[in-house]
């Protein structure tokens, strides 16, 4: 289910990339060549996600920092916020 996450077309490799809330409450990730047929998703971050947002920073000079995420996670009954 999409839950404040994101789906982006990455012009660098021509792929669609999607982050979503997986069935265990963590963050799932899937890819697609056409935006219709998607790879089997996989969990990339575990934990009880409250909400999050992923975006593509096309101006980032560091290839490892092109995709950014802001995430709120529930731990021990408290919400924890951060940027990944």
PyMOL Python script that loads the backbone (N, CA, C, O; Angstrom):
from pymol import cmd

cmd.read_pdbstr("""\
ATOM      1  N   UNK A   1       0.842  -1.173   0.000  1.00  0.00           N
ATOM      2  CA  UNK A   1       0.000   0.000   0.000  1.00  0.00           C
ATOM      3  C   UNK A   1       0.884   1.231   0.000  1.00  0.00           C
ATOM      4  O   UNK A   1       1.870   1.289   0.735  1.00  0.00           O
ATOM      5  N   UNK A   2       0.549   2.194  -0.799  1.00  0.00           N
ATOM      6  CA  UNK A   2       1.286   3.463  -0.775  1.00  0.00           C
ATOM      7  C   UNK A   2       0.888   4.221   0.476  1.00  0.00           C
ATOM      8  O   UNK A   2      -0.304   4.360   0.749  1.00  0.00           O
ATOM      9  N   UNK A   3       1.844   4.713   1.240  1.00  0.00           N
ATOM     10  CA  UNK A   3       1.565   5.406   2.493  1.00  0.00           C
ATOM     11  C   UNK A   3       2.586   6.520   2.653  1.00  0.00           C
ATOM     12  O   UNK A   3       3.609   6.344   3.315  1.00  0.00           O
ATOM     13  N   UNK A   4       2.310   7.648   2.056  1.00  0.00           N
ATOM     14  CA  UNK A   4       3.200   8.804   2.132  1.00  0.00           C
ATOM     15  C   UNK A   4       4.617   8.469   1.690  1.00  0.00           C
ATOM     16  O   UNK A   4       5.570   8.954   2.300  1.00  0.00           O
ATOM     17  N   UNK A   5       4.783   7.690   0.694  1.00  0.00           N
ATOM     18  CA  UNK A   5       6.106   7.299   0.223  1.00  0.00           C
ATOM     19  C   UNK A   5       6.383   7.997  -1.095  1.00  0.00           C
ATOM     20  O   UNK A   5       6.276   9.222  -1.166  1.00  0.00           O
ATOM     21  N   UNK A   6       6.731   7.271  -2.132  1.00  0.00           N
ATOM     22  CA  UNK A   6       6.984   7.936  -3.398  1.00  0.00           C
ATOM     23  C   UNK A   6       7.251   6.959  -4.517  1.00  0.00           C
ATOM     24  O   UNK A   6       7.740   5.852  -4.293  1.00  0.00           O
ATOM     25  N   UNK A   7       6.926   7.378  -5.715  1.00  0.00           N
ATOM     26  CA  UNK A   7       7.255   6.632  -6.926  1.00  0.00           C
ATOM     27  C   UNK A   7       7.849   7.636  -7.904  1.00  0.00           C
ATOM     28  O   UNK A   7       7.263   8.686  -8.167  1.00  0.00           O
ATOM     29  N   UNK A   8       9.015   7.301  -8.438  1.00  0.00           N
ATOM     30  CA  UNK A   8       9.749   8.224  -9.287  1.00  0.00           C
ATOM     31  C   UNK A   8      10.260   7.526 -10.530  1.00  0.00           C
ATOM     32  O   UNK A   8      10.570   6.335 -10.500  1.00  0.00           O
ATOM     33  N   UNK A   9      10.346   8.269 -11.624  1.00  0.00           N
ATOM     34  CA  UNK A   9      11.044   7.788 -12.805  1.00  0.00           C
ATOM     35  C   UNK A   9      12.467   8.312 -12.695  1.00  0.00           C
ATOM     36  O   UNK A   9      12.686   9.520 -12.613  1.00  0.00           O
ATOM     37  N   UNK A  10      13.425   7.405 -12.695  1.00  0.00           N
ATOM     38  CA  UNK A  10      14.833   7.767 -12.566  1.00  0.00           C
ATOM     39  C   UNK A  10      15.433   7.887 -13.969  1.00  0.00           C
ATOM     40  O   UNK A  10      15.656   6.871 -14.627  1.00  0.00           O
ATOM     41  N   UNK A  11      15.697   9.106 -14.435  1.00  0.00           N
ATOM     42  CA  UNK A  11      16.219   9.271 -15.787  1.00  0.00           C
ATOM     43  C   UNK A  11      17.623   8.696 -15.963  1.00  0.00           C
ATOM     44  O   UNK A  11      18.059   8.449 -17.088  1.00  0.00           O
ATOM     45  N   UNK A  12      18.326   8.486 -14.860  1.00  0.00           N
ATOM     46  CA  UNK A  12      19.684   7.960 -14.954  1.00  0.00           C
ATOM     47  C   UNK A  12      19.707   6.538 -15.507  1.00  0.00           C
ATOM     48  O   UNK A  12      20.567   6.199 -16.320  1.00  0.00           O
ATOM     49  N   UNK A  13      18.756   5.703 -15.065  1.00  0.00           N
ATOM     50  CA  UNK A  13      18.729   4.323 -15.574  1.00  0.00           C
ATOM     51  C   UNK A  13      17.420   3.970 -16.280  1.00  0.00           C
ATOM     52  O   UNK A  13      17.226   2.822 -16.680  1.00  0.00           O
ATOM     53  N   UNK A  14      16.518   4.950 -16.436  1.00  0.00           N
ATOM     54  CA  UNK A  14      15.274   4.723 -17.162  1.00  0.00           C
ATOM     55  C   UNK A  14      14.282   3.825 -16.435  1.00  0.00           C
ATOM     56  O   UNK A  14      13.380   3.269 -17.062  1.00  0.00           O
ATOM     57  N   UNK A  15      14.438   3.675 -15.113  1.00  0.00           N
ATOM     58  CA  UNK A  15      13.559   2.794 -14.329  1.00  0.00           C
ATOM     59  C   UNK A  15      12.630   3.627 -13.446  1.00  0.00           C
ATOM     60  O   UNK A  15      12.982   4.722 -13.007  1.00  0.00           O
ATOM     61  N   UNK A  16      11.424   3.079 -13.194  1.00  0.00           N
ATOM     62  CA  UNK A  16      10.537   3.620 -12.173  1.00  0.00           C
ATOM     63  C   UNK A  16      10.929   2.956 -10.860  1.00  0.00           C
ATOM     64  O   UNK A  16      11.199   1.755 -10.820  1.00  0.00           O
ATOM     65  N   UNK A  17      10.960   3.742  -9.781  1.00  0.00           N
ATOM     66  CA  UNK A  17      11.331   3.223  -8.471  1.00  0.00           C
ATOM     67  C   UNK A  17      10.263   3.652  -7.482  1.00  0.00           C
ATOM     68  O   UNK A  17       9.869   4.818  -7.448  1.00  0.00           O
ATOM     69  N   UNK A  18       9.788   2.692  -6.666  1.00  0.00           N
ATOM     70  CA  UNK A  18       8.687   2.964  -5.755  1.00  0.00           C
ATOM     71  C   UNK A  18       9.021   2.482  -4.354  1.00  0.00           C
ATOM     72  O   UNK A  18       9.534   1.379  -4.166  1.00  0.00           O
ATOM     73  N   UNK A  19       8.722   3.331  -3.370  1.00  0.00           N
ATOM     74  CA  UNK A  19       8.831   2.979  -1.957  1.00  0.00           C
ATOM     75  C   UNK A  19       7.419   2.955  -1.405  1.00  0.00           C
ATOM     76  O   UNK A  19       6.595   3.795  -1.768  1.00  0.00           O
ATOM     77  N   UNK A  20       7.132   2.000  -0.529  1.00  0.00           N
ATOM     78  CA  UNK A  20       5.769   1.826  -0.010  1.00  0.00           C
ATOM     79  C   UNK A  20       5.832   1.170   1.362  1.00  0.00           C
ATOM     80  O   UNK A  20       6.864   0.622   1.747  1.00  0.00           O
ATOM     81  N   UNK A  21       4.729   1.225   2.096  1.00  0.00           N
ATOM     82  CA  UNK A  21       4.634   0.559   3.391  1.00  0.00           C
ATOM     83  C   UNK A  21       4.349  -0.913   3.134  1.00  0.00           C
ATOM     84  O   UNK A  21       3.350  -1.256   2.502  1.00  0.00           O
ATOM     85  N   UNK A  22       5.233  -1.788   3.626  1.00  0.00           N
ATOM     86  CA  UNK A  22       5.022  -3.215   3.388  1.00  0.00           C
ATOM     87  C   UNK A  22       4.089  -3.810   4.442  1.00  0.00           C
ATOM     88  O   UNK A  22       3.662  -3.110   5.361  1.00  0.00           O
ATOM     89  N   UNK A  23       3.778  -5.080   4.314  1.00  0.00           N
ATOM     90  CA  UNK A  23       2.780  -5.715   5.172  1.00  0.00           C
ATOM     91  C   UNK A  23       3.202  -5.768   6.640  1.00  0.00           C
ATOM     92  O   UNK A  23       2.348  -5.905   7.516  1.00  0.00           O
ATOM     93  N   UNK A  24       4.499  -5.664   6.923  1.00  0.00           N
ATOM     94  CA  UNK A  24       4.977  -5.685   8.302  1.00  0.00           C
ATOM     95  C   UNK A  24       5.150  -4.286   8.882  1.00  0.00           C
ATOM     96  O   UNK A  24       5.621  -4.141  10.010  1.00  0.00           O
ATOM     97  N   UNK A  25       4.774  -3.247   8.120  1.00  0.00           N
ATOM     98  CA  UNK A  25       4.875  -1.876   8.595  1.00  0.00           C
ATOM     99  C   UNK A  25       6.201  -1.216   8.271  1.00  0.00           C
ATOM    100  O   UNK A  25       6.404  -0.047   8.600  1.00  0.00           O
ATOM    101  N   UNK A  26       7.110  -1.943   7.629  1.00  0.00           N
ATOM    102  CA  UNK A  26       8.396  -1.377   7.230  1.00  0.00           C
ATOM    103  C   UNK A  26       8.286  -0.702   5.878  1.00  0.00           C
ATOM    104  O   UNK A  26       7.188  -0.429   5.393  1.00  0.00           O
ATOM    105  N   UNK A  27       9.421  -0.437   5.280  1.00  0.00           N
ATOM    106  CA  UNK A  27       9.461   0.222   3.982  1.00  0.00           C
ATOM    107  C   UNK A  27       9.836  -0.781   2.907  1.00  0.00           C
ATOM    108  O   UNK A  27      10.877  -1.433   2.993  1.00  0.00           O
ATOM    109  N   UNK A  28       8.984  -0.905   1.891  1.00  0.00           N
ATOM    110  CA  UNK A  28       9.255  -1.780   0.765  1.00  0.00           C
ATOM    111  C   UNK A  28       9.749  -0.972  -0.421  1.00  0.00           C
ATOM    112  O   UNK A  28       9.559   0.243  -0.484  1.00  0.00           O
ATOM    113  N   UNK A  29      10.390  -1.662  -1.364  1.00  0.00           N
ATOM    114  CA  UNK A  29      10.943  -1.020  -2.558  1.00  0.00           C
ATOM    115  C   UNK A  29      10.735  -1.948  -3.744  1.00  0.00           C
ATOM    116  O   UNK A  29      10.982  -3.151  -3.651  1.00  0.00           O
ATOM    117  N   UNK A  30      10.278  -1.385  -4.862  1.00  0.00           N
ATOM    118  CA  UNK A  30      10.082  -2.157  -6.089  1.00  0.00           C
ATOM    119  C   UNK A  30      10.474  -1.292  -7.280  1.00  0.00           C
ATOM    120  O   UNK A  30      10.504  -0.065  -7.184  1.00  0.00           O
ATOM    121  N   UNK A  31      10.777  -1.945  -8.408  1.00  0.00           N
ATOM    122  CA  UNK A  31      11.164  -1.229  -9.627  1.00  0.00           C
ATOM    123  C   UNK A  31      10.324  -1.700 -10.804  1.00  0.00           C
ATOM    124  O   UNK A  31       9.737  -2.782 -10.781  1.00  0.00           O
ATOM    125  N   UNK A  32      10.279  -0.853 -11.842  1.00  0.00           N
ATOM    126  CA  UNK A  32       9.515  -1.175 -13.040  1.00  0.00           C
ATOM    127  C   UNK A  32      10.157  -0.495 -14.243  1.00  0.00           C
ATOM    128  O   UNK A  32      10.668   0.620 -14.138  1.00  0.00           O
ATOM    129  N   UNK A  33      10.127  -1.171 -15.376  1.00  0.00           N
ATOM    130  CA  UNK A  33      10.620  -0.556 -16.612  1.00  0.00           C
ATOM    131  C   UNK A  33       9.569   0.339 -17.244  1.00  0.00           C
ATOM    132  O   UNK A  33       9.907   1.311 -17.919  1.00  0.00           O
ATOM    133  N   UNK A  34       8.269   0.014 -17.028  1.00  0.00           N
ATOM    134  CA  UNK A  34       7.201   0.745 -17.706  1.00  0.00           C
ATOM    135  C   UNK A  34       6.201   1.428 -16.764  1.00  0.00           C
ATOM    136  O   UNK A  34       5.295   2.115 -17.235  1.00  0.00           O
ATOM    137  N   UNK A  35       6.347   1.255 -15.458  1.00  0.00           N
ATOM    138  CA  UNK A  35       5.410   1.848 -14.507  1.00  0.00           C
ATOM    139  C   UNK A  35       4.123   1.051 -14.358  1.00  0.00           C
ATOM    140  O   UNK A  35       3.219   1.468 -13.633  1.00  0.00           O
ATOM    141  N   UNK A  36       4.028  -0.088 -15.032  1.00  0.00           N
ATOM    142  CA  UNK A  36       2.835  -0.942 -14.960  1.00  0.00           C
ATOM    143  C   UNK A  36       3.175  -2.276 -14.295  1.00  0.00           C
ATOM    144  O   UNK A  36       2.544  -2.668 -13.313  1.00  0.00           O
ATOM    145  N   UNK A  37       4.165  -2.959 -14.832  1.00  0.00           N
ATOM    146  CA  UNK A  37       4.602  -4.243 -14.274  1.00  0.00           C
ATOM    147  C   UNK A  37       5.782  -3.989 -13.335  1.00  0.00           C
ATOM    148  O   UNK A  37       6.810  -3.445 -13.741  1.00  0.00           O
ATOM    149  N   UNK A  38       5.613  -4.395 -12.066  1.00  0.00           N
ATOM    150  CA  UNK A  38       6.604  -4.097 -11.025  1.00  0.00           C
ATOM    151  C   UNK A  38       7.316  -5.362 -10.571  1.00  0.00           C
ATOM    152  O   UNK A  38       6.736  -6.448 -10.566  1.00  0.00           O
ATOM    153  N   UNK A  39       8.587  -5.207 -10.188  1.00  0.00           N
ATOM    154  CA  UNK A  39       9.341  -6.316  -9.606  1.00  0.00           C
ATOM    155  C   UNK A  39       8.700  -6.697  -8.276  1.00  0.00           C
ATOM    156  O   UNK A  39       7.959  -5.909  -7.686  1.00  0.00           O
ATOM    157  N   UNK A  40       8.985  -7.892  -7.816  1.00  0.00           N
ATOM    158  CA  UNK A  40       8.507  -8.281  -6.495  1.00  0.00           C
ATOM    159  C   UNK A  40       9.195  -7.376  -5.480  1.00  0.00           C
ATOM    160  O   UNK A  40      10.422  -7.284  -5.452  1.00  0.00           O
ATOM    161  N   UNK A  41       8.413  -6.723  -4.663  1.00  0.00           N
ATOM    162  CA  UNK A  41       8.966  -5.790  -3.687  1.00  0.00           C
ATOM    163  C   UNK A  41       9.792  -6.496  -2.632  1.00  0.00           C
ATOM    164  O   UNK A  41       9.631  -7.690  -2.378  1.00  0.00           O
ATOM    165  N   UNK A  42      10.682  -5.723  -2.024  1.00  0.00           N
ATOM    166  CA  UNK A  42      11.492  -6.248  -0.930  1.00  0.00           C
ATOM    167  C   UNK A  42      11.554  -5.200   0.164  1.00  0.00           C
ATOM    168  O   UNK A  42      11.452  -4.003  -0.107  1.00  0.00           O
ATOM    169  N   UNK A  43      11.719  -5.643   1.386  1.00  0.00           N
ATOM    170  CA  UNK A  43      11.829  -4.731   2.517  1.00  0.00           C
ATOM    171  C   UNK A  43      13.219  -4.114   2.526  1.00  0.00           C
ATOM    172  O   UNK A  43      14.224  -4.821   2.459  1.00  0.00           O
ATOM    173  N   UNK A  44      13.269  -2.785   2.610  1.00  0.00           N
ATOM    174  CA  UNK A  44      14.555  -2.098   2.667  1.00  0.00           C
ATOM    175  C   UNK A  44      14.805  -1.447   4.024  1.00  0.00           C
ATOM    176  O   UNK A  44      15.957  -1.213   4.389  1.00  0.00           O
ATOM    177  N   UNK A  45      13.752  -1.154   4.769  1.00  0.00           N
ATOM    178  CA  UNK A  45      13.877  -0.639   6.132  1.00  0.00           C
ATOM    179  C   UNK A  45      12.820  -1.307   6.991  1.00  0.00           C
ATOM    180  O   UNK A  45      11.633  -1.278   6.664  1.00  0.00           O
ATOM    181  N   UNK A  46      13.252  -1.910   8.091  1.00  0.00           N
ATOM    182  CA  UNK A  46      12.296  -2.540   8.995  1.00  0.00           C
ATOM    183  C   UNK A  46      11.868  -1.545  10.053  1.00  0.00           C
ATOM    184  O   UNK A  46      12.481  -0.489  10.212  1.00  0.00           O
ATOM    185  N   UNK A  47      10.828  -1.881  10.765  1.00  0.00           N
ATOM    186  CA  UNK A  47      10.329  -1.026  11.836  1.00  0.00           C
ATOM    187  C   UNK A  47       8.918  -0.583  11.538  1.00  0.00           C
ATOM    188  O   UNK A  47       8.454  -0.663  10.401  1.00  0.00           O
ATOM    189  N   UNK A  48       8.248  -0.124  12.552  1.00  0.00           N
ATOM    190  CA  UNK A  48       6.860   0.307  12.427  1.00  0.00           C
ATOM    191  C   UNK A  48       6.823   1.747  11.915  1.00  0.00           C
ATOM    192  O   UNK A  48       6.873   2.694  12.700  1.00  0.00           O
ATOM    193  N   UNK A  49       6.736   1.902  10.612  1.00  0.00           N
ATOM    194  CA  UNK A  49       6.726   3.218   9.989  1.00  0.00           C
ATOM    195  C   UNK A  49       5.408   3.922  10.251  1.00  0.00           C
ATOM    196  O   UNK A  49       4.338   3.364  10.007  1.00  0.00           O
ATOM    197  N   UNK A  50       5.485   5.144  10.747  1.00  0.00           N
ATOM    198  CA  UNK A  50       4.284   5.956  10.939  1.00  0.00           C
ATOM    199  C   UNK A  50       3.946   6.649   9.625  1.00  0.00           C
ATOM    200  O   UNK A  50       2.810   6.570   9.159  1.00  0.00           O
ATOM    201  N   UNK A  51       4.897   7.312   9.036  1.00  0.00           N
ATOM    202  CA  UNK A  51       4.748   7.895   7.703  1.00  0.00           C
ATOM    203  C   UNK A  51       6.135   8.250   7.188  1.00  0.00           C
ATOM    204  O   UNK A  51       7.092   8.336   7.958  1.00  0.00           O
ATOM    205  N   UNK A  52       6.234   8.452   5.897  1.00  0.00           N
ATOM    206  CA  UNK A  52       7.515   8.814   5.305  1.00  0.00           C
ATOM    207  C   UNK A  52       7.300   9.377   3.918  1.00  0.00           C
ATOM    208  O   UNK A  52       6.228   9.248   3.328  1.00  0.00           O
ATOM    209  N   UNK A  53       8.349  10.005   3.412  1.00  0.00           N
ATOM    210  CA  UNK A  53       8.304  10.580   2.075  1.00  0.00           C
ATOM    211  C   UNK A  53       9.664  10.363   1.420  1.00  0.00           C
ATOM    212  O   UNK A  53      10.698  10.631   2.032  1.00  0.00           O
ATOM    213  N   UNK A  54       9.666   9.886   0.193  1.00  0.00           N
ATOM    214  CA  UNK A  54      10.891   9.695  -0.581  1.00  0.00           C
ATOM    215  C   UNK A  54      10.845  10.644  -1.763  1.00  0.00           C
ATOM    216  O   UNK A  54       9.801  10.797  -2.398  1.00  0.00           O
ATOM    217  N   UNK A  55      11.960  11.278  -2.063  1.00  0.00           N
ATOM    218  CA  UNK A  55      12.015  12.138  -3.239  1.00  0.00           C
ATOM    219  C   UNK A  55      13.348  11.990  -3.948  1.00  0.00           C
ATOM    220  O   UNK A  55      14.349  11.591  -3.354  1.00  0.00           O
ATOM    221  N   UNK A  56      13.338  12.320  -5.232  1.00  0.00           N
ATOM    222  CA  UNK A  56      14.519  12.249  -6.087  1.00  0.00           C
ATOM    223  C   UNK A  56      15.099  13.656  -6.229  1.00  0.00           C
ATOM    224  O   UNK A  56      14.440  14.564  -6.733  1.00  0.00           O
ATOM    225  N   UNK A  57      16.331  13.817  -5.780  1.00  0.00           N
ATOM    226  CA  UNK A  57      17.031  15.095  -5.865  1.00  0.00           C
ATOM    227  C   UNK A  57      17.883  15.089  -7.132  1.00  0.00           C
ATOM    228  O   UNK A  57      19.007  14.588  -7.125  1.00  0.00           O
ATOM    229  N   UNK A  58      17.353  15.639  -8.207  1.00  0.00           N
ATOM    230  CA  UNK A  58      18.045  15.639  -9.491  1.00  0.00           C
ATOM    231  C   UNK A  58      19.272  16.545  -9.494  1.00  0.00           C
ATOM    232  O   UNK A  58      20.092  16.461 -10.408  1.00  0.00           O
ATOM    233  N   UNK A  59      19.411  17.401  -8.502  1.00  0.00           N
ATOM    234  CA  UNK A  59      20.549  18.306  -8.445  1.00  0.00           C
ATOM    235  C   UNK A  59      21.677  17.809  -7.549  1.00  0.00           C
ATOM    236  O   UNK A  59      22.712  18.467  -7.439  1.00  0.00           O
ATOM    237  N   UNK A  60      21.492  16.668  -6.912  1.00  0.00           N
ATOM    238  CA  UNK A  60      22.540  16.123  -6.055  1.00  0.00           C
ATOM    239  C   UNK A  60      23.761  15.746  -6.885  1.00  0.00           C
ATOM    240  O   UNK A  60      23.644  15.080  -7.913  1.00  0.00           O
ATOM    241  N   UNK A  61      24.915  16.171  -6.436  1.00  0.00           N
ATOM    242  CA  UNK A  61      26.162  15.842  -7.145  1.00  0.00           C
ATOM    243  C   UNK A  61      26.700  14.480  -6.733  1.00  0.00           C
ATOM    244  O   UNK A  61      27.521  13.897  -7.442  1.00  0.00           O
ATOM    245  N   UNK A  62      26.245  13.970  -5.592  1.00  0.00           N
ATOM    246  CA  UNK A  62      26.683  12.664  -5.097  1.00  0.00           C
ATOM    247  C   UNK A  62      25.647  11.620  -5.510  1.00  0.00           C
ATOM    248  O   UNK A  62      24.513  11.665  -5.032  1.00  0.00           O
ATOM    249  N   UNK A  63      26.016  10.668  -6.396  1.00  0.00           N
ATOM    250  CA  UNK A  63      25.053   9.655  -6.853  1.00  0.00           C
ATOM    251  C   UNK A  63      24.428   8.854  -5.705  1.00  0.00           C
ATOM    252  O   UNK A  63      23.293   8.393  -5.829  1.00  0.00           O
ATOM    253  N   UNK A  64      25.136   8.685  -4.611  1.00  0.00           N
ATOM    254  CA  UNK A  64      24.612   7.920  -3.472  1.00  0.00           C
ATOM    255  C   UNK A  64      23.558   8.706  -2.696  1.00  0.00           C
ATOM    256  O   UNK A  64      22.881   8.140  -1.838  1.00  0.00           O
ATOM    257  N   UNK A  65      23.406   9.997  -2.982  1.00  0.00           N
ATOM    258  CA  UNK A  65      22.452  10.822  -2.236  1.00  0.00           C
ATOM    259  C   UNK A  65      21.340  11.386  -3.124  1.00  0.00           C
ATOM    260  O   UNK A  65      20.704  12.375  -2.761  1.00  0.00           O
ATOM    261  N   UNK A  66      21.106  10.777  -4.261  1.00  0.00           N
ATOM    262  CA  UNK A  66      20.060  11.256  -5.172  1.00  0.00           C
ATOM    263  C   UNK A  66      18.663  11.045  -4.608  1.00  0.00           C
ATOM    264  O   UNK A  66      17.799  11.912  -4.745  1.00  0.00           O
ATOM    265  N   UNK A  67      18.434   9.893  -3.970  1.00  0.00           N
ATOM    266  CA  UNK A  67      17.136   9.627  -3.348  1.00  0.00           C
ATOM    267  C   UNK A  67      17.240   9.932  -1.865  1.00  0.00           C
ATOM    268  O   UNK A  67      18.171   9.493  -1.190  1.00  0.00           O
ATOM    269  N   UNK A  68      16.275  10.688  -1.368  1.00  0.00           N
ATOM    270  CA  UNK A  68      16.270  11.089   0.034  1.00  0.00           C
ATOM    271  C   UNK A  68      14.950  10.660   0.661  1.00  0.00           C
ATOM    272  O   UNK A  68      13.930  10.552  -0.020  1.00  0.00           O
ATOM    273  N   UNK A  69      14.984  10.417   1.972  1.00  0.00           N
ATOM    274  CA  UNK A  69      13.781   9.980   2.674  1.00  0.00           C
ATOM    275  C   UNK A  69      13.677  10.708   4.006  1.00  0.00           C
ATOM    276  O   UNK A  69      14.657  10.842   4.738  1.00  0.00           O
ATOM    277  N   UNK A  70      12.472  11.176   4.303  1.00  0.00           N
ATOM    278  CA  UNK A  70      12.155  11.650   5.639  1.00  0.00           C
ATOM    279  C   UNK A  70      11.202  10.620   6.215  1.00  0.00           C
ATOM    280  O   UNK A  70      10.230  10.240   5.563  1.00  0.00           O
ATOM    281  N   UNK A  71      11.472  10.163   7.435  1.00  0.00           N
ATOM    282  CA  UNK A  71      10.716   9.044   7.985  1.00  0.00           C
ATOM    283  C   UNK A  71      10.349   9.292   9.440  1.00  0.00           C
ATOM    284  O   UNK A  71      11.167   9.772  10.225  1.00  0.00           O
ATOM    285  N   UNK A  72       9.120   8.965   9.789  1.00  0.00           N
ATOM    286  CA  UNK A  72       8.675   8.945  11.186  1.00  0.00           C
ATOM    287  C   UNK A  72       8.406   7.492  11.539  1.00  0.00           C
ATOM    288  O   UNK A  72       7.652   6.806  10.848  1.00  0.00           O
ATOM    289  N   UNK A  73       9.021   7.029  12.610  1.00  0.00           N
ATOM    290  CA  UNK A  73       8.913   5.631  13.005  1.00  0.00           C
ATOM    291  C   UNK A  73       8.484   5.559  14.459  1.00  0.00           C
ATOM    292  O   UNK A  73       8.883   6.398  15.267  1.00  0.00           O
ATOM    293  N   UNK A  74       7.676   4.566  14.799  1.00  0.00           N
ATOM    294  CA  UNK A  74       7.210   4.386  16.161  1.00  0.00           C
ATOM    295  C   UNK A  74       8.095   3.344  16.844  1.00  0.00           C
ATOM    296  O   UNK A  74       8.209   2.211  16.378  1.00  0.00           O
ATOM    297  N   UNK A  75       8.719   3.742  17.954  1.00  0.00           N
ATOM    298  CA  UNK A  75       9.545   2.829  18.746  1.00  0.00           C
ATOM    299  C   UNK A  75       9.204   3.022  20.213  1.00  0.00           C
ATOM    300  O   UNK A  75       9.215   4.146  20.714  1.00  0.00           O
ATOM    301  N   UNK A  76       8.906   1.947  20.892  1.00  0.00           N
ATOM    302  CA  UNK A  76       8.575   1.991  22.320  1.00  0.00           C
ATOM    303  C   UNK A  76       7.487   3.020  22.617  1.00  0.00           C
ATOM    304  O   UNK A  76       7.534   3.723  23.626  1.00  0.00           O
ATOM    305  N   UNK A  77       6.510   3.092  21.719  1.00  0.00           N
ATOM    306  CA  UNK A  77       5.389   4.002  21.915  1.00  0.00           C
ATOM    307  C   UNK A  77       5.690   5.462  21.614  1.00  0.00           C
ATOM    308  O   UNK A  77       4.833   6.323  21.811  1.00  0.00           O
ATOM    309  N   UNK A  78       6.902   5.754  21.136  1.00  0.00           N
ATOM    310  CA  UNK A  78       7.285   7.136  20.826  1.00  0.00           C
ATOM    311  C   UNK A  78       7.586   7.254  19.332  1.00  0.00           C
ATOM    312  O   UNK A  78       8.082   6.315  18.710  1.00  0.00           O
ATOM    313  N   UNK A  79       7.282   8.411  18.775  1.00  0.00           N
ATOM    314  CA  UNK A  79       7.604   8.658  17.368  1.00  0.00           C
ATOM    315  C   UNK A  79       9.022   9.207  17.274  1.00  0.00           C
ATOM    316  O   UNK A  79       9.419  10.089  18.034  1.00  0.00           O
ATOM    317  N   UNK A  80       9.771   8.664  16.325  1.00  0.00           N
ATOM    318  CA  UNK A  80      11.136   9.109  16.059  1.00  0.00           C
ATOM    319  C   UNK A  80      11.170   9.628  14.626  1.00  0.00           C
ATOM    320  O   UNK A  80      10.669   8.964  13.719  1.00  0.00           O
ATOM    321  N   UNK A  81      11.748  10.790  14.414  1.00  0.00           N
ATOM    322  CA  UNK A  81      11.791  11.403  13.085  1.00  0.00           C
ATOM    323  C   UNK A  81      13.231  11.525  12.620  1.00  0.00           C
ATOM    324  O   UNK A  81      14.140  11.703  13.431  1.00  0.00           O
ATOM    325  N   UNK A  82      13.435  11.429  11.329  1.00  0.00           N
ATOM    326  CA  UNK A  82      14.788  11.584  10.805  1.00  0.00           C
ATOM    327  C   UNK A  82      14.802  11.619   9.303  1.00  0.00           C
ATOM    328  O   UNK A  82      13.829  11.272   8.636  1.00  0.00           O
ATOM    329  N   UNK A  83      15.925  12.044   8.793  1.00  0.00           N
ATOM    330  CA  UNK A  83      16.151  12.052   7.346  1.00  0.00           C
ATOM    331  C   UNK A  83      17.183  11.000   7.042  1.00  0.00           C
ATOM    332  O   UNK A  83      18.230  10.942   7.686  1.00  0.00           O
ATOM    333  N   UNK A  84      16.889  10.155   6.049  1.00  0.00           N
ATOM    334  CA  UNK A  84      17.786   9.063   5.677  1.00  0.00           C
ATOM    335  C   UNK A  84      18.361   9.387   4.321  1.00  0.00           C
ATOM    336  O   UNK A  84      19.153   8.612   3.785  1.00  0.00           O
TER     337      UNK A  84
END
""", "prot")
cmd.dss("prot")
cmd.show_as("cartoon", "prot")
cmd.util.cbc("prot")
cmd.orient("prot")
